[in-house]
């Protein structure tokens, strides 16, 4: 019964709210080899498309988690259902993270087929970058109740990495392209804190 309800939520959200977002994420995947050469790259060069462009999928998907309920009538309908509103939002988040994982893995398999030196730490680094970039927008969207603010926050964070490398320190998104592979765990921590804080704000402040 519960699984059937969740399946309906996923199907409805995909068709009515997030199909364009999922297609946009696939578009990022398809554009990456057009913008970056991905043939016979060593590990540092292979890191460039994996952390400079591919993680834009996170900026597309994660800030949109609260998007449908910006319409107050839709929010009232969601609240009237047995499934908790924040539970629905968490499910959306999990689906978005799964799609990012799947598409990142698929692109790395493509790079491997193109004789690039890809590795598990490149996958982990690219994934961490996508989560950190997206979670910044997720948090801003949770606080502002406005997905546009979320997108702008992710974009500002992304652009800042091209000129504020030294100031961002462990939260610099493009460290692997500079040959540094050890700081990515800080991005996982940043993403976890921002997501938890976003849900906490919605539960204890926004939704009370």
Backbone bond lengths (Angstrom), bond angles and torsions (degrees), N, CA, C in turn:
res aa  C-N    CA-C-N  psi(-1)  N-CA   C-N-CA  omega(-1)  CA-C   N-CA-C  phi
1 X - - - 1.474 - - 1.531 111.01 -
2 X 1.325 115.33 -49.72 1.468 119.96 179.46 1.514 111.10 -64.11
3 X 1.350 115.50 -40.64 1.462 119.02 -179.52 1.517 111.12 -65.20
4 X 1.361 116.19 -35.61 1.458 120.13 177.57 1.515 111.60 -65.82
5 X 1.334 116.17 -39.45 1.460 121.06 177.85 1.523 111.09 -63.78
6 X 1.338 116.39 -44.26 1.459 120.98 178.79 1.518 111.03 -63.38
7 X 1.345 116.19 -38.83 1.460 119.98 179.16 1.528 110.80 -63.28
8 X 1.330 116.65 -38.64 1.465 120.51 178.35 1.528 110.69 -65.69
9 X 1.333 116.13 -40.15 1.460 120.58 179.19 1.519 110.44 -62.79
10 X 1.332 116.32 -46.77 1.467 121.20 179.85 1.521 110.47 -61.12
11 X 1.348 116.22 -45.79 1.463 120.75 -178.21 1.525 111.11 -63.96
12 X 1.334 116.58 -44.99 1.464 120.86 -179.22 1.528 111.34 -65.05
13 X 1.334 116.58 -45.58 1.463 120.36 179.75 1.520 111.58 -61.89
14 X 1.311 116.09 -42.17 1.461 120.02 -178.76 1.520 111.05 -63.35
15 X 1.329 116.52 -45.40 1.461 120.28 -176.25 1.525 113.18 -72.67
16 X 1.321 116.39 -39.25 1.460 119.60 -170.78 1.527 114.82 -101.21
17 X 1.318 117.77 -24.75 1.464 119.09 -170.43 1.528 115.29 -122.99
18 X 1.327 117.86 -34.44 1.461 118.64 -167.24 1.524 115.14 -123.38
19 X 1.325 117.88 2.47 1.463 119.22 -178.44 1.526 111.38 -58.81
20 X 1.332 117.43 -44.47 1.465 120.54 179.99 1.529 111.35 -64.38
21 X 1.329 116.88 -35.31 1.466 120.37 178.02 1.529 110.69 -66.21
22 X 1.321 116.29 -42.86 1.460 119.60 178.88 1.528 110.72 -65.00
23 X 1.328 116.43 -39.89 1.460 120.18 177.84 1.524 111.02 -66.45
24 X 1.348 116.54 -36.18 1.469 119.85 177.39 1.526 110.74 -65.09
25 X 1.334 116.85 -38.27 1.466 120.10 177.30 1.524 110.57 -63.80
26 X 1.321 116.46 -40.98 1.467 120.15 176.05 1.525 110.05 -64.39
27 X 1.340 116.33 -35.57 1.455 120.28 177.07 1.519 112.31 -61.77
28 X 1.330 116.72 -39.88 1.472 120.72 175.26 1.524 109.84 -60.28
29 X 1.323 115.88 -44.08 1.469 120.96 178.94 1.527 110.77 -58.05
30 X 1.326 116.88 -45.80 1.461 120.97 -176.62 1.526 112.60 -72.33
31 X 1.334 116.47 -29.57 1.466 120.22 179.99 1.528 112.66 -77.62
32 X 1.325 116.65 -26.13 1.471 119.90 -174.26 1.525 113.11 -55.67
33 X 1.351 120.16 -49.31 1.469 118.47 179.31 1.520 113.55 -70.57
34 X 1.345 117.41 -14.93 1.461 120.45 176.49 1.527 109.86 -77.34
35 X 1.332 115.70 -39.10 1.466 120.99 -177.70 1.520 111.36 -81.58
36 X 1.335 116.24 -36.25 1.467 120.98 -178.92 1.520 109.42 -114.92
37 X 1.322 116.92 137.70 1.448 120.02 169.68 1.521 109.61 -70.34
38 X 1.306 117.69 132.74 1.469 120.26 -176.63 1.528 111.02 -128.20
39 X 1.297 115.81 42.97 1.461 120.09 178.84 1.529 110.53 -118.51
40 X 1.323 116.46 122.65 1.465 123.99 174.47 1.528 112.22 55.49
41 X 1.295 116.87 50.38 1.464 121.88 179.32 1.521 110.34 -94.33
42 X 1.340 115.75 143.68 1.457 118.06 171.46 1.528 108.32 -76.73
43 X 1.342 116.48 179.86 1.464 119.50 -170.96 1.527 112.43 -64.08
44 X 1.323 117.61 -40.21 1.466 120.28 -178.65 1.523 110.87 -68.03
45 X 1.323 117.85 -44.46 1.458 120.63 178.16 1.525 111.62 -67.45
46 X 1.323 116.55 -35.57 1.467 120.02 177.36 1.517 111.43 -65.04
47 X 1.330 116.66 -25.92 1.463 120.57 179.88 1.523 112.46 -67.80
48 X 1.328 117.22 -25.44 1.461 119.94 -174.35 1.532 113.37 -62.01
49 X 1.328 119.80 -54.27 1.476 117.20 177.25 1.525 112.28 -66.27
50 X 1.331 116.75 -29.68 1.459 120.35 -175.81 1.521 113.63 -74.26
51 X 1.322 118.29 -22.59 1.462 117.84 179.70 1.524 113.62 -122.75
52 X 1.335 117.93 -12.38 1.462 119.62 179.82 1.531 112.11 -95.23
53 X 1.317 118.02 -31.14 1.465 119.07 -176.68 1.525 113.61 -121.98
54 X 1.316 117.75 -46.63 1.466 120.62 -176.55 1.536 113.24 -57.05
55 X 1.338 120.13 -38.02 1.469 120.05 179.93 1.521 115.49 -65.67
56 X 1.339 117.83 -5.99 1.459 119.06 173.45 1.528 111.40 -60.04
57 X 1.325 116.20 -17.78 1.466 119.83 173.77 1.523 110.52 -58.27
58 X 1.321 117.12 -38.40 1.453 120.76 178.11 1.510 111.80 -64.09
59 X 1.332 116.66 -40.25 1.461 121.66 179.40 1.522 111.69 -67.22
60 X 1.329 117.33 -25.77 1.464 121.42 178.54 1.531 111.26 -81.05
61 X 1.321 116.71 -42.93 1.462 120.50 -169.41 1.526 114.90 -88.84
62 X 1.315 117.92 -45.27 1.471 119.31 -170.67 1.529 114.19 -70.87
63 X 1.329 120.48 -40.58 1.472 118.10 179.17 1.528 113.80 -63.99
64 X 1.343 117.46 -17.18 1.463 121.10 -175.18 1.526 113.31 -86.81
65 X 1.328 118.16 0.66 1.469 121.16 -175.15 1.529 111.83 -56.08
66 X 1.325 118.13 -41.36 1.464 121.56 -177.82 1.529 113.00 -94.25
67 X 1.317 117.07 6.56 1.459 121.56 -171.54 1.530 114.86 -58.87
68 X 1.343 120.69 -49.64 1.472 118.94 -173.86 1.523 113.40 -57.29
69 X 1.326 116.91 -36.41 1.466 120.41 -175.43 1.526 113.64 -81.14
70 X 1.330 117.21 5.39 1.460 118.41 169.15 1.526 109.72 -62.39
71 X 1.338 114.71 -29.10 1.457 120.54 171.92 1.526 108.04 -79.73
72 X 1.323 117.36 114.59 1.464 122.11 -172.76 1.521 112.09 -61.33
73 X 1.329 117.88 -33.11 1.460 120.06 179.29 1.520 111.21 -67.04
74 X 1.351 116.59 -37.83 1.460 120.00 176.71 1.524 109.87 -67.11
75 X 1.337 116.79 -39.35 1.456 120.33 178.91 1.525 110.99 -61.63
76 X 1.337 117.43 -40.16 1.465 120.95 178.93 1.525 111.08 -63.81
77 X 1.335 116.49 -38.61 1.460 120.33 178.02 1.527 110.41 -65.21
78 X 1.343 116.42 -43.93 1.466 120.70 -179.73 1.521 110.47 -63.16
79 X 1.326 117.00 -41.68 1.460 120.66 -179.49 1.525 112.19 -65.74
80 X 1.329 116.91 -25.72 1.462 120.26 -178.54 1.525 112.52 -78.01
81 X 1.312 117.41 -13.56 1.454 121.41 -179.65 1.528 111.07 -79.64
82 X 1.332 115.22 159.84 1.455 120.22 179.08 1.527 111.70 -67.67
83 X 1.340 116.55 -35.10 1.465 120.46 -179.94 1.526 109.27 -71.29
84 X 1.325 116.95 129.42 1.464 121.69 -177.50 1.531 110.48 -61.75
85 X 1.336 114.87 141.05 1.462 120.06 -179.10 1.520 112.17 -56.66
86 X 1.336 117.39 -48.53 1.465 119.58 -178.94 1.522 111.19 -68.26
87 X 1.321 116.62 -25.12 1.465 119.71 173.77 1.517 110.94 -65.46
88 X 1.329 116.06 -39.60 1.463 120.81 176.06 1.524 110.24 -63.53
89 X 1.341 116.00 -43.55 1.462 120.14 179.04 1.527 111.62 -63.38
90 X 1.328 116.21 -39.98 1.465 119.69 178.15 1.523 110.78 -63.93
91 X 1.334 116.35 -38.99 1.468 120.01 177.64 1.522 110.41 -62.96
92 X 1.328 116.69 -41.63 1.468 120.05 176.49 1.521 111.05 -59.97
93 X 1.328 115.74 -41.92 1.457 120.18 179.27 1.524 111.01 -61.66
94 X 1.331 116.54 -45.25 1.465 120.94 -179.82 1.523 110.64 -61.47
95 X 1.322 116.90 -42.70 1.467 120.60 179.30 1.524 110.70 -63.14
96 X 1.325 116.94 -42.31 1.468 120.78 179.12 1.525 111.29 -63.51
97 X 1.332 116.11 -42.95 1.467 120.07 178.45 1.526 110.27 -64.28
98 X 1.332 116.69 -38.97 1.465 120.44 177.80 1.527 110.75 -62.58
99 X 1.324 117.07 -43.01 1.469 120.84 179.68 1.525 110.67 -63.87
100 X 1.334 117.01 -41.77 1.465 120.35 176.78 1.527 110.35 -60.75
101 X 1.324 116.65 -43.95 1.473 121.57 178.81 1.523 110.45 -60.68
102 X 1.322 115.72 -48.03 1.463 121.30 -177.32 1.527 111.71 -62.77
103 X 1.332 117.01 -46.90 1.463 120.19 -177.46 1.527 111.82 -70.40
104 X 1.332 116.80 -36.79 1.473 119.62 176.50 1.522 110.45 -63.62
105 X 1.337 116.28 -44.49 1.469 120.16 177.71 1.512 112.08 -62.03
106 X 1.332 116.49 -41.04 1.464 120.23 179.69 1.525 111.33 -64.11
107 X 1.330 116.46 -39.93 1.460 119.09 -179.91 1.525 111.20 -69.33
108 X 1.308 116.90 -35.27 1.471 119.30 177.72 1.520 111.29 -67.62
109 X 1.320 117.00 -35.12 1.472 119.64 175.30 1.531 110.03 -64.50
110 X 1.326 116.32 -38.15 1.463 120.68 176.30 1.525 110.43 -63.29
111 X 1.333 116.69 -43.64 1.465 120.23 178.92 1.524 111.09 -64.39
112 X 1.309 115.57 -38.59 1.476 118.95 178.06 1.524 110.33 -62.77
113 X 1.333 116.41 -39.08 1.455 121.06 177.83 1.529 111.84 -67.45
114 X 1.349 115.71 -21.37 1.464 121.03 177.15 1.529 111.53 -93.70
115 X 1.329 116.11 18.14 1.475 123.14 176.17 1.528 113.47 65.60
116 X 1.330 116.84 30.54 1.464 120.49 173.75 1.529 109.73 -87.45
117 X 1.321 115.65 151.06 1.468 120.40 177.21 1.523 109.36 -85.90
118 X 1.313 115.79 85.37 1.457 121.12 177.81 1.523 108.80 -98.20
119 X 1.312 115.78 155.33 1.456 120.90 -175.88 1.520 109.95 -150.28
120 X 1.320 115.41 169.42 1.459 120.59 179.27 1.523 111.12 -62.37
121 X 1.332 117.53 -36.23 1.463 118.66 -179.36 1.527 111.83 -70.76
122 X 1.336 117.61 -26.50 1.455 119.84 172.88 1.529 110.66 -68.54
123 X 1.322 115.61 -41.27 1.462 119.50 176.79 1.529 110.47 -61.82
124 X 1.339 116.49 -48.44 1.465 121.18 -179.30 1.520 111.02 -61.31
125 X 1.336 117.45 -39.11 1.455 121.48 -179.92 1.519 112.29 -68.55
126 X 1.332 116.87 -43.42 1.456 121.00 178.22 1.522 110.71 -63.73
127 X 1.315 116.21 -42.67 1.462 121.79 179.02 1.524 110.89 -63.55
128 X 1.335 116.77 -43.13 1.466 120.94 178.57 1.532 111.01 -61.88
129 X 1.334 116.49 -40.87 1.458 120.61 179.24 1.522 111.21 -63.56
130 X 1.338 116.76 -43.37 1.461 120.93 178.67 1.529 111.20 -62.61
131 X 1.336 116.74 -41.74 1.462 120.47 -179.29 1.529 111.25 -67.34
132 X 1.332 116.87 -43.26 1.465 120.19 -179.40 1.522 111.04 -64.88
133 X 1.322 116.18 -44.97 1.463 120.55 -179.90 1.524 110.83 -63.47
134 X 1.330 115.63 -44.78 1.456 119.55 -179.76 1.513 113.48 -70.37
135 X 1.330 117.37 -36.93 1.467 120.45 -177.34 1.531 111.66 -68.04
136 X 1.330 117.44 -29.10 1.466 119.90 175.25 1.522 109.68 -61.46
137 X 1.318 116.38 -44.31 1.457 120.66 177.12 1.514 112.42 -70.46
138 X 1.326 116.40 -36.24 1.471 121.22 177.07 1.521 110.78 -59.37
139 X 1.331 116.42 -46.38 1.465 121.33 -178.61 1.527 110.70 -64.55
140 X 1.333 116.38 -44.54 1.466 120.09 179.58 1.520 110.88 -64.34
141 X 1.318 117.13 -38.44 1.456 121.46 178.14 1.526 111.26 -66.55
142 X 1.330 116.66 -39.22 1.464 121.10 178.66 1.519 111.07 -62.98
143 X 1.328 116.98 -41.29 1.463 121.05 -177.77 1.524 112.31 -74.79
144 X 1.320 116.23 -40.19 1.467 120.15 -173.26 1.521 113.40 -90.93
145 X 1.341 116.04 -16.64 1.462 121.60 -173.94 1.518 110.63 59.14
146 X 1.330 114.76 33.84 1.460 120.57 -177.91 1.525 108.98 -142.92
147 X 1.324 116.29 114.21 1.464 120.07 -175.60 1.526 111.48 -66.55
148 X 1.340 117.58 -28.74 1.466 120.29 178.79 1.525 110.03 -63.55
149 X 1.325 116.95 -41.42 1.464 120.84 176.14 1.526 109.80 -61.17
150 X 1.325 116.45 -39.29 1.461 120.26 177.44 1.513 112.22 -61.70
151 X 1.335 116.44 -46.19 1.457 120.04 178.52 1.526 111.46 -62.87
152 X 1.312 116.58 -42.09 1.465 120.37 -179.96 1.526 110.99 -62.75
153 X 1.328 116.61 -38.95 1.471 120.27 179.11 1.518 111.01 -63.63
154 X 1.329 116.62 -44.93 1.467 120.16 177.55 1.526 110.90 -61.67
155 X 1.322 116.68 -41.78 1.464 120.80 -179.73 1.528 110.96 -64.49
156 X 1.332 116.17 -43.24 1.469 120.01 179.35 1.529 110.39 -62.18
157 X 1.326 116.55 -44.18 1.467 120.73 178.03 1.528 110.33 -61.08
158 X 1.322 116.03 -42.50 1.463 121.03 -179.49 1.530 110.74 -62.86
159 X 1.320 116.47 -50.11 1.467 121.04 -177.93 1.532 110.91 -64.10
160 X 1.333 116.70 -36.80 1.469 120.88 -179.49 1.520 112.01 -58.07
161 X 1.330 117.02 -28.54 1.454 120.84 -177.90 1.527 113.36 -70.41
162 X 1.322 117.29 -14.43 1.465 120.21 177.96 1.523 112.64 -86.00
163 X 1.334 116.77 -13.09 1.460 118.20 -179.17 1.511 116.09 -133.02
164 X 1.346 116.50 -7.91 1.470 120.02 -175.77 1.523 112.00 -123.16
165 X 1.312 115.81 37.51 1.463 120.75 -176.93 1.524 112.30 -52.91
166 X 1.316 117.86 -49.69 1.468 121.45 -175.92 1.524 111.71 -68.51
167 X 1.325 117.22 -35.41 1.464 120.22 -178.04 1.519 112.53 -74.87
168 X 1.326 117.21 -31.36 1.463 120.18 179.99 1.528 112.53 -76.12
169 X 1.321 116.44 -25.65 1.468 122.69 176.03 1.520 112.15 52.04
170 X 1.350 118.89 -119.08 1.470 120.81 -174.21 1.520 112.38 -70.10
171 X 1.337 117.39 -11.57 1.455 120.91 179.01 1.523 112.10 -99.20
172 X 1.332 115.80 13.47 1.462 122.09 173.95 1.523 108.37 -70.20
173 X 1.318 117.45 128.75 1.458 121.56 -172.17 1.523 114.52 -78.30
174 X 1.346 117.21 -25.30 1.463 119.90 -168.85 1.530 112.71 -108.13
175 X 1.289 117.46 34.23 1.469 120.91 -174.58 1.529 112.96 -65.18
176 X 1.321 118.45 -35.08 1.465 120.08 -178.34 1.523 111.67 -65.05
177 X 1.321 116.55 -32.70 1.465 119.90 178.86 1.519 111.67 -68.08
178 X 1.338 115.15 -19.52 1.467 120.46 175.54 1.521 111.52 -95.42
179 X 1.330 116.65 7.81 1.462 120.76 177.37 1.510 114.98 86.48
180 X 1.344 117.94 11.11 1.461 121.41 179.69 1.522 109.19 -109.71
181 X 1.326 115.70 121.93 1.462 120.00 -174.29 1.530 112.99 -114.82
182 X 1.327 117.40 2.62 1.463 119.19 -170.50 1.513 116.24 -97.20
183 X 1.339 118.52 -5.03 1.473 120.06 -173.24 1.523 113.91 -99.11
184 X 1.305 118.08 -2.34 1.456 120.09 -171.50 1.530 113.23 -66.32
185 X 1.325 118.55 -22.15 1.467 118.87 179.88 1.530 110.85 -63.64
186 X 1.341 116.85 -26.35 1.458 119.50 177.46 1.524 111.61 -66.98
187 X 1.323 116.59 -30.00 1.462 119.77 177.51 1.520 110.85 -71.06
188 X 1.332 116.49 -36.31 1.467 119.33 174.56 1.525 110.69 -62.74
189 X 1.317 115.90 -42.36 1.468 120.03 178.71 1.521 110.31 -63.86
190 X 1.341 116.64 -44.64 1.459 120.81 178.73 1.529 110.48 -58.57
191 X 1.330 116.99 -46.28 1.461 120.87 -179.13 1.524 111.26 -62.20
192 X 1.332 116.60 -44.00 1.466 120.45 -179.52 1.523 111.31 -62.57
193 X 1.326 116.77 -43.54 1.470 121.33 -179.39 1.529 110.63 -64.70
194 X 1.324 117.30 -44.83 1.463 120.48 -178.02 1.524 111.95 -67.47
195 X 1.329 117.04 -40.01 1.464 119.76 178.34 1.527 110.40 -66.46
196 X 1.343 116.67 -45.85 1.465 120.17 179.01 1.527 110.81 -61.62
197 X 1.329 116.72 -42.12 1.462 120.53 179.83 1.528 110.93 -66.00
198 X 1.316 117.11 -37.88 1.460 120.56 178.27 1.518 112.20 -63.46
199 X 1.332 116.61 -45.82 1.462 120.28 178.17 1.529 111.14 -66.93
200 X 1.326 116.62 -38.90 1.467 120.19 179.42 1.530 110.49 -62.33
201 X 1.332 116.56 -41.98 1.459 119.64 179.36 1.533 110.14 -63.46
202 X 1.334 116.80 -44.16 1.461 119.22 -179.50 1.523 111.64 -64.15
203 X 1.325 116.74 -35.70 1.472 120.25 -176.20 1.523 111.74 -77.88
204 X 1.333 117.77 -46.30 1.456 120.61 -170.12 1.526 114.29 -98.01
205 X 1.320 117.36 -15.49 1.458 120.22 -178.76 1.539 111.07 -118.09
206 X 1.320 116.04 -58.82 1.463 120.55 -173.86 1.508 113.24 -68.87
207 X 1.348 117.55 -42.32 1.450 121.16 -171.33 1.524 114.36 -97.10
208 X 1.288 118.30 0.37 1.477 118.29 -176.73 1.535 111.66 -75.94
